[in-house]
Amino acid sequence: MSEPVGTPEAPELLSRSALGVFRLNGQFLSVAEELAAPAGLTAAWWQVLGAVLPQPLPVSGIARAMGITRQSVQRIADLLVERDLAAYEPNPAHRRAKLLTPTEKGRAAIHEIKPAHAALARRLAEELGESDFAETVRVLERLSRAMDTIGPGSG
């Protein structure tokens, strides 16, 4: 029998979820730093470059997608441009909000990370099992959508 919504266990589950996500965030950041360093990137630089690989985006769009502040992304974007890993290009939809796009040097740096990233993904899939790995991703994505729905400013 399932527990009614809003039981006394809900606060405990929220706390455990948050602590688990915070720990995972730290673990992912640590691994990302290790993977990115040989390519001359930091985890944050990799994250921002990765966000604009499929298509150029304004800084505000990158921030929304990553769930961090526009100011944080702006600092990283400016550093990437300064190091010729990314460039700003005109945004036809907004004159002042330029689009960030990776340069060839930025794409090459990301490409350099791919073999180690793929190896880590294989190891994690072996550890969890393919179906559990896929289910973990689905649950985390669902949790994120729920937080978007009920988070600050949602009423």
Buried (B, 14 or more C-beta within 10 A) or exposed (E): EEEEEEEEEEEEEEEEEEEEBEEEEEEEBEBBBEBBEEBEBBBBBBBBBBBBEEEBBBBEBBBEEBEBEBEBBBBBBBBBBEBEBBBBEEBEEEEEEBBBBBBEBBBEBBEBBEEBBEEBEEEEBEEEEEEEBEEEEEEEEEEEEEBEEEEEEEE
